[in-house]
């Protein structure tokens, strides 16, 4: 049953369609929204379950959402330039849902019965893993239901309190299952990619990661080195903190110790508690695991160096990491260059790594996710000085998909740097793989070309450096993406650390 409201104004047309008894997870609906938003004439598309948060976001941007809409309803809110645009957007919506349904039929995941609890679904299906992406206030209940039913859990949801995370992970340890999360966006289990994950060859390296894009950087570098992974087990970004104490990391290490395909484990994390690291290192030794550490922090190796150390420890050869020079010719003469570094990121861990490397040469870096002791700024206003912005932070994802799915805000900021005389070098990441935008390099290349052309028109030269995280087997294709970006005037690196140091050299501040 649907309840449709259409609003006409002098400048736009809105439609809100409430569909009762229809459910899709939030990750799927973010991707659907992005695909519908690309329909010609559609200027905005918010498609989500009718939770209090989602309804509030729709009303905040002016949609007239019926008061009867609730969390059990699918709410489709479209804005366009006219009735034809809205009709095209709704038609595209049905096409996308039909494609999803066809794929679920092919993989045997289509729902054939009425909605049920996770526990009852597990009992009927024989599943061993549950992927949960319900709103944070409901996610813990769903996750506990799964754990008590003997399932491991990938908890994509955020806004879960530390206290709830600890209670959930203690329950998982008692049940001898693993909780990956909360806010876990990347995992590979038995070759199956979950959330944002790259297509990598199977192999002997297991990855335990309290980081999403950090795990993707490491798994991609391993693939480029001709090595593969057995499993990538996400933990949630807080797991190696003093509060959470590595609860999921302990379960993950025990699981990998029992896995015959895993010979070497790499533990990846944002800055972690030293006491927790020491405890986990001791546990790994008692389990007979060979472990390498890729934990970010001041004075610690970057992710590339840590991966190289792991390869060496495992007796593997460390390759020259591929990179592509900008092929668009530099303007003649010596045009002026700004003196500031601007980092515009999709990956929070990569943004952290960029600031850790760059602050050694530049001093404190302003950011919306600053390092300790550095200035905090908003990612929404004009940028000044050396600044790194994480577009995946909550401030910039409210009401829209993650920038790896919907890059609109970041692309706008990329173009703005061309008109900013203080910007000398622009540093960005681009993360490929399942879950990411189908053609991220094409759109980013267009924005880079526009920014460089604007700078040249002002008599300036704008250098651009891209850290490209991915593999040749990813749906987007590593080499084809690299060629598109280098043709737009960017220097492209598969090692993020090398990309940051190249940006510093171009700025004259190595």
Secondary structure, 3 states (H helix, E strand, C coil): CEEEEEEECCCCEEEEEEEECCCCCHHHHHHHHHHHHCCCCEEEEEEEECCHHHHHHHHHCCCCCCCCCCCCEEEEEEEECCHHHHHHHHHHHHHHHHHHHHHHHHHCCCCCCCCCCHHHHHHHHCCCEEEECCCHHHHHHHHHHHHHCCCEEEECCCCCCHHHHHHHHHHHHHHCCCEEECCCCEEEECCEEEECECCCCEEEEEEEEECCHHHHHHHHHHHHCCCCEEEEEECCCCCCCCCCCCHHHHHHHHHHHCCCCCCEEEEEECCCCHHHHHHHHHHHHHCCCCEEEEECCCCCCCHHHHHHHHHHHCCCCCCCCCEECCCCCCCCCCCECCCEEEEEECCHHHHHHHHHHHHHHHCCCEECCCCCCCCECCCCCCCCCCEEEECCCHHHHCCCCCCCCCCHHHHHHHHHHHHCCCEEEEEEEEECCECCCCCHHHHHHHHHHHHHHHHHHCCECCEEEEEEECCCCCCCCHHHHHHHHHHCCEEEECCHHHHHHHHHHHCCCC
